Amino acid sequence: MVEPHFLLSLYSNIHSSDKCFAVQAAVKLLDKGIDPEGCKELIQIPTRD
């Protein structure tokens, strides 16, 4: 089993994940100890304040 943080780090090396809201949301959820699978944060485009 591969850890999600490791997979996200590979993705960030290949794509512009610093601009991908889904990757950013997944990292934040994982940092909080939340499994991001199926979370609405991964599909909702964040609003700008």
C-alpha positions in Angstrom: 0.0 0.0 0.0 1.4 3.4 -1.0 0.8 6.3 1.4 -1.4 9.1 0.0 1.2 11.8 0.9 3.8 10.0 -1.2 1.4 9.7 -4.2 0.6 13.4 -4.0 4.3 14.3 -3.9 4.8 12.4 -7.2 1.9 14.2 -8.7 3.3 17.5 -7.7 6.6 16.7 -9.4 4.8 16.0 -12.7 2.0 18.5 -12.8 1.4 22.0 -11.5 -0.3 20.8 -8.4 0.4 24.1 -6.6 -2.4 25.4 -8.8 -4.6 22.3 -8.5 -7.2 23.0 -5.8 -8.0 19.2 -5.5 -4.4 18.3 -4.7 -4.2 21.2 -2.3 -7.4 20.1 -0.6 -6.2 16.5 -0.4 -3.0 17.6 1.3 -4.8 19.7 3.8 -7.2 16.9 4.6 -4.4 14.4 5.0 -2.5 16.8 7.3 -5.7 16.9 9.5 -5.8 13.1 9.5 -8.8 13.0 7.3 -9.1 10.5 4.4 -9.7 12.7 1.3 -11.5 9.9 -0.7 -15.0 11.1 -1.5 -14.6 14.5 0.2 -16.6 17.3 -1.4 -13.5 19.6 -1.1 -11.9 17.7 -3.9 -14.6 18.7 -6.4 -15.6 22.2 -5.3 -13.7 25.0 -6.9 -12.7 27.4 -4.0 -14.1 30.9 -4.2 -11.7 33.9 -4.1 -12.2 36.3 -1.3 
